Amino acid sequence: DRLVLVSGVDQTGAPLFDVDVPEGTRIPYLAYSWSDGYLGKLISLIQSRWRRPLNLSIVYQSSLAEGLKQMAIAGQGVVWLPQICVQKSIAQGELIQIGGQQLSLEIEIRIFRRVGARSRDGEALWKYLSRTAEQARGRTLVDPTLTMR
């Protein structure tokens, strides 16, 4: 997947907020409440690649991507979200990607399981994840034999 920066749109489909603004312009930011977590670190990496510091001003925080997405749709600010979470909203004209590829980042999620006896529920979850990965990409992303010691 890809982590992308999105904004809500106005009546004409133009972004309500953008990053190509005069330096020092405050940009309302919808942040993950655990900014020191995995996505927070990725977002810091993305920002470090931008040509100048972004003047992001946190206006809302949540640990839920869906909550952040809804706030962006409501026009409350910009947010980095996994592309899979926003592709439908972008297609429907509710959100628009801003900042281009330079403010996005390819992300990969890997899931491991331990060697040894597995519960019925654990095995069912692994099979579900395998099927979901295959459907999402049209190919197997989960190696059913891959284990962690």
C-alpha positions in Angstrom: 0.0 0.0 0.0 1.0 3.6 -0.1 0.7 6.3 2.7 -0.8 9.4 1.0 -1.5 13.0 2.1 -5.2 13.9 1.5 -7.4 16.9 1.9 -11.2 17.5 1.6 -12.4 19.3 -1.5 -14.5 22.3 -2.2 -17.6 22.5 -4.5 -15.4 22.6 -7.6 -13.3 19.5 -6.5 -10.2 21.6 -5.6 -8.4 20.8 -2.4 -9.5 22.8 0.7 -5.9 22.7 1.9 -2.6 22.4 0.1 1.1 22.2 0.9 2.1 24.5 -1.9 1.5 27.6 0.2 3.7 30.5 1.3 6.2 29.5 3.9 4.8 29.9 7.4 1.2 29.3 6.3 -0.6 27.2 8.9 -1.9 23.9 7.6 -4.6 22.3 9.8 -3.4 18.8 10.5 -5.4 15.7 11.5 -2.9 13.6 13.4 -2.6 10.1 14.8 -2.8 10.3 18.6 0.2 8.0 18.9 2.6 10.1 16.8 5.6 8.2 18.1 4.3 4.9 16.7 5.0 3.3 13.4 2.9 5.6 11.2 4.2 8.6 13.1 7.7 7.7 12.3 6.8 7.1 8.6 5.1 10.5 8.5 8.2 12.2 10.0 10.3 10.5 7.3 8.0 11.8 4.5 8.1 15.3 5.9 11.9 15.3 6.0 11.9 14.7 2.2 9.8 17.8 1.5 11.6 20.9 0.2 10.9 23.0 3.3 9.3 22.4 6.7 5.5 22.0 6.7 3.7 24.3 9.2 1.3 21.6 10.3 -0.9 22.7 13.2 -2.7 19.8 14.9 -6.4 20.4 15.1 -7.6 16.9 15.8 -6.1 13.6 17.0 -7.4 10.0 16.8 -5.9 6.6 16.8 -8.5 5.5 14.2 -7.7 6.1 10.5 -11.5 6.1 9.7 -12.1 8.9 12.2 -9.2 11.0 10.6 -10.6 10.3 7.1 -14.1 11.5 8.1 -12.6 14.7 9.6 -10.7 15.3 6.3 -13.9 14.8 4.3 -15.6 17.3 6.6 -12.9 19.8 5.6 -11.1 20.0 9.0 -7.6 19.5 7.7 -5.0 17.3 6.0 -4.0 13.7 6.9 -1.7 10.9 5.8 -3.7 7.7 5.3 -3.1 4.4 3.6 -4.3 4.6 0.0 -6.5 1.6 0.4 -8.5 3.5 3.1 -9.1 6.6 0.9 -9.3 5.2 -2.7 -13.1 5.1 -2.7 -13.4 8.6 -1.2 -11.0 9.9 -3.8 -12.9 8.2 -6.6 -16.2 9.7 -5.2 -14.7 13.2 -5.1 -14.7 13.5 -1.3 -11.0 13.7 -0.9 -8.0 14.5 -3.1 -4.3 13.6 -2.8 -2.1 16.6 -2.3 1.7 16.9 -2.3 2.2 14.3 -5.0 4.6 11.3 -4.8 7.1 13.3 -2.7 4.7 13.5 0.2 3.7 9.8 0.0 5.5 6.6 0.9 5.2 3.0 -0.1 4.4 0.9 3.0 4.4 -2.8 3.5 2.8 -4.8 6.3 4.2 -8.2 7.2 2.6 -10.7 9.5 4.5 -13.5 11.1 3.3 -16.5 13.2 5.2 -18.7 15.6 6.3 -22.3 14.8 4.4 -24.9 16.7 0.9 -25.8 17.7 -1.7 -23.4 16.6 -5.2 -22.8 17.9 -8.2 -23.2 15.7 -8.9 -19.5 15.9 -5.3 -18.7 15.1 -5.3 -20.9 12.1 -8.6 -19.4 10.9 -7.2 -15.9 11.2 -4.1 -16.9 9.2 -6.2 -18.4 6.4 -8.4 -15.3 6.4 -5.4 -13.0 6.1 -4.0 -15.2 3.3 -7.3 -15.0 1.3 -7.6 -11.3 1.9 -4.1 -10.6 0.7 -4.7 -12.7 -2.5 -7.9 -10.9 -3.3 -6.3 -7.5 -2.7 -3.3 -8.0 -5.0 -4.4 -10.8 -7.2 -1.5 -12.8 -5.9 -0.4 -14.5 -2.8 1.3 -12.1 -0.4 1.2 -14.4 2.6 3.4 -17.4 2.5 1.4 -20.0 4.4 4.6 -21.8 5.4 6.4 -18.7 6.7 6.9 -18.9 10.4 8.9 -17.1 13.1 10.9 -18.9 15.8 
